């Protein structure tokens, strides 16, 4: 039976980033992926260019477009056009390409890939984890990284992440061709989506379109939204490859570590509850988890508690304010659009939040007060 320092469950962005940094630090790492072959992932694919600083290799092969302008609309009208400041503040990637690049670099650094490996059971005994697959394969490891996304059964089982999940309902569409969208321009549509918004991000020869609702428990009527949005983008209402998902979003400070175990990315419920940004926290958590695991495996620290502490400071504190903004904005979206999106300073603030230059805490109290006073 093979014994590893770390078993990473899931070969997505968060898992592969963790695997790369751990393998690059000299640890024996095995990545366990349930699904064979590359999968098209028609998610938004928006990613701050600032994530490049966390990797010693070039991420540009995964980048399809650089956003320089954002077009906002309310029910396909009342447009706001915003030029984004800075040098390349926001990238659009194809997830299958980004995930593949990160996994390739992890393997080049020495990580192994076991695929298909659908994890069926995880047990800890005598300071080691035993992981069994659905087809009977078994391995042992000193540590486990839970990185199998929003549908993960393991983070909840081991008490990682929030006890009460907050699930955003999303429908993503991958389209061939740009339609009426232009390269370098992202589109955000408010008003059509109850308690949420729709987005359209340009790719090299295509578009990622998404619809998401972020508060409330009523089912989302995404097809009605797409019936209006897709023709406005220059496509038939039934066009594109579609994928529905229940996305875990941040829902309070919670432990992200256990005894020899951490959760990263969507499995840790790190997605931004207001703008649905998931790639930056996925990569951030993978890098921070690898740093803490490296120190723990070398016996420099007695536990992995530093990982939870660092992620709370770097991400969770801002998301606590982001959740409060979302709860007000999506309940009163018309007011939010007028007092938030249409304010002259709003585009720059959104760009600064997406780039990591600013957190929600820097603007939250003013935004919430403005929305509530106007609503009252």
C-alpha positions, 0 to 999 in steps of 0.5 A, a space after each residue: 500500500 502506498 503511503 504519502 505525506 498528503 492526499 489531495 481529494 479533487 484536481 480542480 483549481 484549489 486542489 491542484 494549487 495545494 498539490 503544486 506547492 506541497 510537491 514543490 516543497 519536497 513532500 510526497 503528494 497524491 491527487 485523487 480525482 474522481 472523473 477521468 479526462 478534461 471537463 468543460 466547466 462553463 463557470 464565469 472564469 473571472 480571476 484577479 491577475 494578482 493571483 500570479 504572485 502566488 505561483 512561480 510559473 506563468 499563468 497566462 496560458 490559461 488566460 483567454 481575455 483581460 477585462 478593461 471595461 464592465 457594462 452594467 444594466 438593469 433589465 437590459 436597460 439603464 446602462 452604466 459603462 465603467 472603465 477598469 483602472 490599473 494594469 490587467 486587473 481582471 482575467 477571464 480563464 477557461 476553467 478546464 485550461 486553468 485546472 489542467 495547467 495547475 495539475 500539470 505543474 503539480 505533476 512536474 513538481 513530483 505529485 502523482 495523479 490517481 484517476 479515476 479515484 472516487 473516494 468512498 471512505 476516509 478513516 484516521 488511525 495511528 496518526 495516518 489517514 486511510 482513504 479507500 476508493 469506490 473500486 477498492 483502491 486504498 492509500 495512506 497519508 499523513 494529511 488530507 486536503 478536501 478539495 472536491 468542490 461544493 458537492 463535497 461530502 467530506 468537509 461537513 463530515 469532518 466539521 470543516 467549514 460552516 455548519 449551516 451551508 448557504 447555497 447559491 443557485 447557479 446556471 452557467 452557459 458556454 457559448 461559441 462566438 462573442 455575439 454582441 459582446 466585445 473582447 475585453 468587456 464584461 457584462 453584469 445584468 441586474 433586475 432580471 434575476 430575483 435576489 441575484 444577477 447575471 454575467 457574461 464574460 468574453 473568452 477567445 472565441 466564446 462567452 461564459 454566461 451565468 445566472 445566480 441567485 444568492 439569498 432566499 430558498 426559492 428555486 431560480 427561474 434561470 431559463 426565463 432569464 436566459 430567454 431574455 439575456 441570450 438574445 440580447 447578447 446575440 444568441 438563440 435563447 436555447 444556445 450553449 452548453 449548460 451546467 446547473 450547480 448549487 454553489 457554497 458561499 461564505 457563511 460565517 467564520 468556521 474552522 477550516 482545519 482538523 487533525 491532519 486535515 484541511 478544506 480548500 476552495 468551494 469545499 471550504 465554502 469560501 465563495 464571495 456571497 456578493 459577487 460570486 468570486 470563487 477562483 481567487 479564494 480557491 487559489 489563495 486557500 490552496 497556497 495558504 493550506 500548503 504553507 501550513 501543511 508544510 510547516 506541520 509536516 516538518 513538525 514546526 507547528 503542533 497543529 494546522 490552526 494557523 490555516 484557519 486563522 490566516 484565511 479568516 484574516 485574509 478572506 473571511 473578515 472581508 466576506 463577513 461584510 460582503 455577506 451583509 452587503 449582499 443581504 441588503 443589496 439583493 433584497 432591494 436590488 433597484 435601490 442598490 443599482 441606483 445608489 451602488 452601481 450608478 455611483 461614480 466611484 462604484 466601478 473603481 471600488 468593484 475593481 479594487 475588491 476583485 483585484 484584492 486591493 480593497 476588502 468589503 470592510 473598507 466600504 461596507 458601513 457606508 454602502 449598507 447605511 446608504 441602502 437602508 436609509 434610501 429604502 426607509 
